[in-house]
Amino acid sequence: MIVRLTLGCALLLASRAVAQGWTAEAAAGRALHDPVAARVATTSASLGLGYQGTGRWLYLSAGVPVQGSGPTWSAGGLGGWLPFSTIQGVDLGLNASVNGYAYGASGPNAGGTGGTAELLPTLGWRRGVLSASLSSGISAATDVTGDSSTTRGFHDSAGRLAFALSDGIEVGGDARLLRGEGGDWPYAGGTAELRRAWGGAWAHAGSWLGGHHPRPAASYGAGVRVRVMAGASLQASVRQEPFDPLLWSTPRRTWNLQVSRALGRQRQPRPALLPEVVFGEAVFRLPRKDHAEPPAVVGDFSGWQPVPMVVDGEWWVARVRIAPGVHHFSYRLADGQMMLPPGVPSVDDGFGGRSAVVVVP
């Protein structure tokens, strides 16, 4: 199931907990990919290949009908988070995605092609158990069937506020406003997510607001993911989907069963105190078991101002946009003491102490 990036940085932050690398998937259901599901109403089986990296993803998938005389279809997409800056725990960047699909003729219905695109500048913030995001940009969709084609464009704005009830349990509220074809389309809803060693579960409920939205306007769903063996998981979900102004879909109830298997060797986290740099973003980690209170990262990349570290599973984590070159940094503990990470190259800081060094190519 594709996680659409419309809600901005908050969904991206959640996706960072997903194992990185290539994954093969086999699925059956009526909700395989959002753009496809809007045009294909029959139950189908599919095979797919996906990739989840640090702030980026892609997928390819194809399906055949297993019920009725539905069409064959294929879909693909890519997208990710392009960070611009991080200041005092506030992330500024761009969520971008492109999806394309094609489906064959079925009975009297002609085949077609189409796709969606999103460019959403996003501001994200996380402090302790609270996180928030605001995004505002453009979303567009196009459909081509026979000799006719339709393109829709919207000003797409969204906000999210989430609260971590405890480790691995998060609830949040979402708001969205599409402005374009048909006027204004506001949406409000809530989500809940559970993450555990065995897998996890999620649920959402909400509704499109305003009297001109076709009924039913309510949206709700739930799903569960279970790890069945190393690198493999089983996922099941059901959803009630109303009319979507972007996809121009009809209300429908959908379901999905999916088996996923990671390909190749799984990436293991790098040693906790060695920052990892990917596409200009440095990720600093400290083990939570060694630090009861949240530490911070200080360095020349932040003007030696503290960048708060936040909870990410078993780690305290800070992600910082960082320019190429040699940078000096250290950790500041909750009691104000500075800590030089062991095993990391260090130099004299010119004030009688030492600072750690990270090199960004």
Secondary structure, 3 states (H helix, E strand, C coil): CCCCCCCCHHHHHHHCCCCCEEEEEEEEECCCCHHHHCCCCCCEEEEEEEEEECCEEEEEEEEEECCCCCCCEEEEEEEEEEEEEEECCEEEEEEEEEEEEEECCECCECCEEEEEEEEEEEEEEEECCEEEEEEEEEEEEEEEECCEEEEEEEEEEEEEEEEEEECCEEEEEEEEEEEECCEEEEEEEEEEEEEECCEEEEEEEEEECCCCCCCCCEEEEEEEEEEEECCEEEEEEEEEECCCCCCCCCCEEEEEEEEEEECCCCCCCCCCCCCEEECCEEEEEEEHHHCCCCCEEEEHHHCCCCEECEEECCEEEEEEECCCEEEEEEEECCCCCEECCCCCCEEECCCCCEEEEEEEC
